[in-house]
Amino acid sequence: MMILAILIIAYLATMFAIVNIKKDSSIGNFTWGGLVMLITLYSFISYGHFLPRHILVTTLIMLWGIRLSTYAYLRYKKGTDPRFIAWQQKRGHWALLFSFGWIFILNGFMGFIMSMPAIEINASSLPGLTLLDIIGTAAWIIGFLFESISDYQLYVFRKNPANHGKVLNSGLWYYSRHPNYFGEILMWWSIYLIALSVPTGYVTIISPLAVTITLLFVTGIPWLEKAMAHNPAYQEYKKHTSILIPWFKK
């Protein structure tokens, strides 16, 4: 665990340095995803069992992290994430302290919490796959498709200047105001289902709970809903569209 702790601190310190050299807090978008991949890969290699369940969950998390990082880069590669612009402007000379808290405390904490199922799975030497592994993998694929497709639809929509100030109300966004967050939450509960296949996997429930609480009550949905509060088109869209779980219009 000492080696893992050193790797985590070195990684977070590197990201902190990059954020401050570039003076771009939106680089934090890459931090937690990269940390989850780092911890997962380390646990996979260090325990060295390389059984089907270990290969499965490590592959799923690598796919999640690579897709998330790629999307974050394409969308915010010029430091245009409005959340970080607003936060940094409000804090002014407190930007350094804010960056430290954002990188080391929030991203570091979340990255480790989200890695717990993978650590528990990779530490287990229980062979074979169970029904929970199969159900969890199927549900993960659904969540991955929801997040990937909805993010792509939003990316294409925002790239078109003609859509400035408009609300995306087609594709998966027709059925949910936040289909990408629905996909994200579903993926982490699916990883937890896979973790239930190992004897102590149940203790990692904090991982999907942390993701769900963060997106529902902290930095996800509340911030975006507030940001769109003065948009009449969004308020109309809000009246008829499910907030998270995809469903038909009211």
N, C-alpha and C positions, 0 to 999 in steps of 0.2 A: 504493500500500500504506500510505502514511502516513495517509491519510484513514481507511482501514479500521482501522488500529491505534488511532487516536483514538476511533473509534466503539466499538471493543471495550472499551477502557479506560473510556470514559464509561458504557457500559452496565453493566459489572461494578461500577463505583463506585456507580452508582445502586442496583443490587440489594444491594450491601453496606450502603449507607445504610439502605435499607428494612428489611433483616434486623435491623439494630441498633436502629432506631427502634421497630419493632414487637416487638423481642425475640423473634423467631420464626424459628429457623433453617430451618424447613420451607419457607420461601419459596424456599429454594435449589432446591426441586423445579422451579421455573419457569425457573431461570437458564440451564441448559445448552440446553434446548429453544429458548428465545428467542434465545440467542446463535447457534445453528446457523441459525435462520431469518434472523437479521440478516445474517450473513456470506453466506449463499446468495443472499439478495435483493440484497445489495450487489454481489456478483460478477455476477449476472444483469444488473443495470442498468448497471454500470460498463463491462463488456466490450461490451454493446450489440449482440450478434450476433442474438439473438432467433430462433434457429433451432429446429426442432422438438425436438431433444434438450435444448436449454437450457430450453425451456418445460416439457417433460416432467419433467425431474429437479427443477426449481424447484417445480413444482406438487406433486410427490410429497412433497418435504421440507416444504413449507408445510402440506400436509394432515397429515403426521406431527406437526409441531410444534403445530399448533392443537389436534389431538385430545389430544396428551399434556398440554398446558397446561390444557385444559378439564377433563380427568380429574383432574389434580393439584389443581386448584382445588376441584372438587366433593368430592374425598376428604379433602383436608387444609386446607380453607379456614379452619379454626379452630386451626391449628397442632397438629394431633393426630397427625402422623406419628411413630410410636413410635421410629423410628431417631434422629430429631433430638432428641426429648425425652431419650432415653437418653444420647446424646452430649453434650448441653448440661449435663445434670445431673452427669455424670462430670467435666466440665471446670470447672464453676463459674466462677471469675474468669478462666479461660482462654477463656471463650466468645467474646470479641472476636477473639482470635488464631485460634480455631477457625473462626469465621465468615469471616475473611480467607482462611484456607487453603482452606476449602470453596468460597467464591465465586470467588476469583481464581486459585487454583492448580488445583484439581480440575475445577471447572466451566469455567474459562477454557481450560484445556488440552484437556479433552474436547470442548468446543464447537468449538475450532479444528480438532482432529484429525478430528472427524466431518464437518466442512465441506469437507475436502480434496477428496473426489470431485466435489462440486458446483463448487468453484473450478476444478478441472482441466477439467471438462466445459464450463463457461461460458466458459472461456478459449479453447477450441478453436473453430475456424471450419469444422470438417469438417461438410458438409451431409448431410442424409438420415438415415434410421434403419437400423440393422442388425438382424440376428437376435438379437444380444446385447441390444439395446435392448428387443426384444419379450419375450425370455425373462426379462430382468431385471424388466420392468414386471409381467409375469404373476406372478412369484415375489413381488414387492413387495406386490401386491394380496393374495395369500394370507397373507403375514406381517401385513399391516395388519388383515385380517379376524380373524386369530388373536388379535392383541393387543387389538383393539377389543372383540370379543365376550367374551373371557375377562375383561378388565377390567370390562366391564359386568356379567357374571355375578357377579364377586366383589363389586362395589359393591352390587348388589341383595342378595346374601347377607349382607353385613355390616350393612346397614341394618336388618335384621330382628333385634330384640333376642333373639328366641327362639333365634338361631343363635350366641349368645355362647359361646365355648369349643368350638364345633363345627368340623368340617373340611368345606370345600366339596369334594364328591366326585361332582359331576354336571356335565353339559355338557362343555366342553373340559377341565375340571379332572378329569374321570374318566380321561382318557388321558394327562395330564401334570400334574406337581406345579407346574410353572411355564410354562403355555402362553403367558402374556403375554410372558415373556422369550424364549421360542422365536420368537414373532412379531417381537419387536424385533430379535433377531439376524438373522433371515431378511431383514428389510427392509434392513438395512445391507449385507449381502452382496449383495442384489439391486441396490442402488445402485452397488456396486462393479462388478457385471457390466455395468451401463450405462456406467460409466467406462471399461471395457475397450474400448469402441467408439471411444475417442479415442486417438491415438498414445502419449501418456504417462500414460494412465489407470492403468496397472498399478502405478505408484509409490504410489497411494493405498490400497494394501492395508492400511496401518496403521490406517485408519479402521474397517473391520469387525473387524479383529483387536483393536483397543482396546475396542470395544463388547463383543465376545465374552469377552475376558479379564476385563473389569470385572464383567460380570454373572455369569460362572461362578466367579470366584475372589476378587472384592473386595467390592463393596457389594450385590450382588444375591442370588444363591442362597445363598451361605454364611451371610449374616446371617439370612435368613429361616428357613433350616433350623435354625440355632442357636436362634432365637427360639421355635421350635416343638418343641425337643428334649424338653421336659417334658410335652408333651401326648400322652397315651396313644393318643388317636384318630388323631393325626397320625402317630405311629410305626407304627400298623397300616396306615394309608393309604400310608405310605412304603414298606412292604414289598412292596406290590403295584402301585405306580404309577411309571411312568417319570419320571425326574427332570426331563427337558427335552423331548426329542423325543417328540411324541404317539405312543403305542403302546397296544396292548391290555394289559389287566391280566395280571400274572404268575399 
